[in-house]
Amino acid sequence: MEFPIREAKARLSELVTAARKGERVIITRHGQPTAELVRCDRRGGIDFEKLEAARRRLGIEGDGEGWPEEFNDPAFSRKVLGLDEE
């Protein structure tokens, strides 16, 4: 569907609904395509459930980094950063 910008302004809600349903909505200015409304699919992020399933399938345990347990202690972090005096 193509709409001149003036008409698109007047029917924006309708055009957004059409785009959400998967229709391509072209907005024109002086008869030339200028913009397109398309459905916005969520992208990015990490699916932690899939990640954990893959780790189990591959036999990976832990975080794989091998950091010493003392690194998890907030007091140790403060000491390393020089925030605590001995």
N, C-alpha and C positions, 0 to 999 in steps of 0.2 A: 504494500500500500504506500502511496506517495501523497504527501500533503504539503501545500505551501505553508510557510512559517506562520502566516496570519491565521490560517485555519487550524494549524497544529496547536497554537496558543489557546484557541477557543475550545479545543477538544482534547487537551492534554491528558486528562484522566482516562478518557476512552482509549487513547493511543497507548498509554502505559499498560492498561489492562490487556490490550491486544499484544503488546510486546511480551508481557508475562506469559501469555499463552503460546508464545513461540513465533508469532508473526513478525516479519521484518517491516519496520515502519521507517520510511525515508522521508526526511523533511527537506524541502527544497526552498531555495531563495532565487528568485528570478528564473525559475525553471530548472536550475542546476541543483543536483543533490548536494546537500550541505552537511546533514547529520543523519544518523541512523539510531533508532531506538531498538534495542535487542534485550532479550531476557538476561538478567544478571544472575549467573550461576555462582554459587559459593565456590571459592577456590582457596587453595592453600590450607595451612594448618596441618597438624599431625593427627592421624587416626591412631591413638595409642593402643586401642584394642587390636588392630591389625598388626601393629608393630610388635606387641607382646606375643601374638600368635606366631608370627614369623620367627621371633627369637626362640620360642619353645620348639618350633619345628626344626630349627637349625641347631638346637642344643646350646644356645648361648645363655649363660647365667651371669648375674651381676651386671655392673655397668661397663665392664670390659676395660676399665681404666687402671685397675690395680693400685689405687691410691691407698696409703696407710690409713687405718681407722682413725688415728688421731686428727686427721684433716677434717673429720666431721664434727669436731669439738669446737664450739664458738670461742672458748677461751684460748685455744691454740691459734685460731685465726687472729684474735686480738694481739697475741704475742708476736706473731709473724709480722703484723702490720705496725708493730711498735706502739700500740695503743695502751698496753699494760706495761708498767715498770716492774722489774723483778726485785 
